[in-house]
Amino acid sequence: MSSRLLVVDDEQSLLEFLHLLFEEEGYGVDRANSATEAREKILGTRYDLVLCDILMPDGNGLDILKEIKERYPHTAVIMMTAYTSTKSAIEAMKLGAYNYISKPFDVEELKIVVAGALEKSGLEVENVYLRRELEQKYQFKNIVGRSPKMQEVFSLIERVARTASTVLIRGESGTGKELIARAIHFSGPRSKNRFLSINCGALPENLLESELFGHEKGAFTGAVREKKGLFQEADKGTLFLDEVGEMTTSMQVKLLRVLQEKRVRRVGGNQEEAIDVRIIAATNQDLRALIDEGKFRDDLYYRINVIPIHIPPLRQRRGDIPMLVEYFLRKYSDEMAIPRKPITVETLQLLESYGWPGNVRELENTIERALALSTSESLTTQDLPVHLLSGGSRVSDAVTLPEEGLDLEAHLDQIRAQLMGQALERSNGIQTQAAELLCMSFRSFRYYAKKLGLIGTESETQVGEEASPETTAEKAS
């Protein structure tokens, strides 16, 4: 859609000339030959750019400029006058004018100025839109989770976001530590400023130092120009230090100094610059254990651990899995522009019973893959990776005891029922083949299949064949 312009001038010939000029350039153009008419126009229309004369018989263009900026702050305004005055030019720029043009003007120069003003205005509008999108996306209310543990995290985020305190987020890889950090930033007073992040374990020490603190031209080989560091770029905003436990001890010393002094010095420089940055750090390591091993400074630990937040692994909040599955199904169905598919009960139960060593990130990747490759009307166990079908989660993950405890026998029966049900499905209901898939004897398989309701209770076998495998083993001995 073409940009819409308003040209305001009491000189009729100039007004008509500018109207024709910018219509030929492809713009939509309205015109007003007085301050009164200009006010009427801007009351009903939001223009992308206004070209306005300063001196008119019924008013001052600077007053119109002020009214436009109050009503439409992102509308670009260019002031025009035949009476060059430094004072009026300065006043116009203070009131928010993009530029100031003296009559008579060069037509080509005016075209360039107008194009530049529209580009700048468009970028401002786009930035506002993107910022609003980010704020909506990363509000903590949009993070999926209904388990008591996650509700505690949400409550803490809401309180922490209002402060400027340093936060340390702990959690395994894939639990969403950066998502939590962004939620803190975009829910607080710094949301209008930048959120920048860096993985402290992804760069060697010299590059990490340059990225964080910046460098002067010629500070080292390849430093062909001066560069601001992330601390300066994130001024008044938030800097997220991911995997802070991977920092070398010498870098820890330099970081500690910046956090204590709130001043930063570029590599190769002599001047220090004051900074106002909120720090959110994250790690998947046990920093206290690293302190005991002499790999992490205790003074830095206490500096960044002002407000600790622990993100529980997915296996400790299995009640969140159905909600997460539904969220990812909706997300990737929309992204792939395909109809939303239901998921079978058996498939969802299998997802709930898996250990998820990769946590939420692994679950998200699994759902995305399943949707991309599925050819059926609903997601079934056949759409899942082989390691999920074969019970391939790590034993340590699968048997981790939740903090609230669990019913061990019921948990084992649930896992047994899932795997036996899959074996029956894969073998088309032939029990001997299903038993072979699970390396079970036919008698053991049949016993548990009846116990768990996977097959009927009627049987042509002898009563002795229905005894539990433990009882059979006792008789054999």
Secondary structure by P-SEA (a helix, b strand, c coil): cbbbbbbbcccaaaaaaaaaaaaaaccbbbbbccaaaaaaaaacccccccccccccccccaaaaaaaaaaccccbbbbbbbccccaaaaaaaaaacccccccccccaaaaaaaaaaaaaaaaaaaaaaaaaaaaaaaccccccccccaaaaaaaaaaaaaaaccbbbbbbbcccccaaaaaaaaaaacccccbbbbbbccccccaaaaaaaaccccccccccccbbbbccccccccbbbbbcccccccaaaaaaaaaaaaacccccccccbbbbbbbbbbbbbccaaaaaaaaccccaaaaaaaccbbbbbbcccccccaaaaaaaaaaaaaaaaacccbbbbcaaaaaaaaaccccccaaaaaaaaaaaaaccccccccccccccccccccccccccccccccccaaaaaaaaaaaaaaaaaaaaacccaaaaaaaacccaaaaaaaaaaaccccccccccccccccaaaaaaaac
